[in-house]
Amino acid sequence: MKNPCVYIMANQRNGTLYTGVTSNLSQRAYQHRESLLGGFTARYGCKLLVWYEYYDTMTDAIGREKQIKAGSRRKKLELIEAFNSDWRDLYADLI
């Protein structure tokens, strides 16, 4: 079953952030954690799932991802702080 989702990965509290979209959050978070995807998250060690939102359609999720990516770093930090003020790795909640 597909669950369109926008998510943010980080390497540490207030550290490097990566915003992505997926239809399978637990699988994608695992891939980032294990550096299986290479690229940005592997290069900068973004292994902590710190924020996510589910959507009804992938079109809605992609639109939200673009909105977040176009926003400032401050806005991304505000999203994370409102949802996960301790910057806890949320991956454990998914499995």
C-alpha positions in Angstrom: 0.0 0.0 0.0 1.4 3.4 -1.0 1.3 6.3 1.5 2.6 9.5 -0.1 4.7 11.4 2.3 7.1 14.3 2.6 9.9 14.0 5.1 13.0 15.7 6.4 16.2 13.9 7.3 19.0 15.5 9.4 22.5 14.6 10.4 22.1 16.2 13.9 20.0 18.8 15.7 20.1 22.0 13.7 22.4 20.3 11.3 22.3 19.6 7.6 18.7 18.9 6.3 17.4 16.9 3.4 13.7 17.2 2.2 12.3 14.3 0.2 9.1 12.7 -1.0 8.3 9.0 -1.1 5.4 6.5 -1.2 7.0 4.2 1.4 8.5 6.2 4.3 9.8 3.3 6.4 11.7 1.8 3.4 13.1 5.2 2.3 14.2 6.2 5.8 16.0 2.8 6.1 17.7 3.5 2.8 18.9 6.9 4.0 20.0 5.4 7.4 22.1 2.7 5.7 23.5 5.1 3.0 22.0 2.8 0.3 21.0 5.7 -1.9 24.3 7.5 -2.1 24.1 11.2 -3.0 23.4 14.1 -0.6 22.2 12.2 2.4 25.1 9.7 2.3 27.6 12.5 1.7 26.3 14.6 4.6 25.3 11.8 7.0 21.6 12.7 7.1 20.4 9.5 8.9 17.8 10.9 11.4 14.2 11.1 10.3 13.1 14.3 12.1 9.8 15.3 10.4 7.2 13.9 8.1 3.6 14.5 6.8 1.4 12.0 4.9 -0.8 13.0 2.0 -3.8 11.5 0.1 -2.1 11.7 -3.3 1.5 11.8 -4.6 0.6 15.0 -6.4 -0.2 16.7 -3.1 3.0 15.3 -1.5 5.2 16.6 -4.4 3.5 20.0 -4.2 4.3 20.2 -0.5 7.9 19.0 -1.0 8.4 21.8 -3.6 6.9 24.3 -1.2 9.2 23.2 1.7 12.3 23.1 -0.5 11.5 26.7 -1.8 11.2 27.9 1.8 14.0 29.1 4.0 16.0 27.0 6.4 14.3 28.8 9.2 10.9 27.6 8.0 12.2 24.0 7.9 13.6 24.3 11.4 10.2 25.7 12.6 8.4 22.7 11.0 10.7 20.3 12.8 10.5 22.1 16.1 6.7 22.2 16.1 6.5 18.4 15.2 9.5 17.0 17.0 11.1 19.6 19.4 13.5 17.0 20.8 14.8 16.2 17.3 14.2 12.5 18.2 14.9 10.0 15.4 11.3 9.1 14.3 12.4 6.0 12.4 11.7 3.7 15.4 8.0 4.9 15.3 7.6 3.5 11.8 8.9 0.0 12.3 
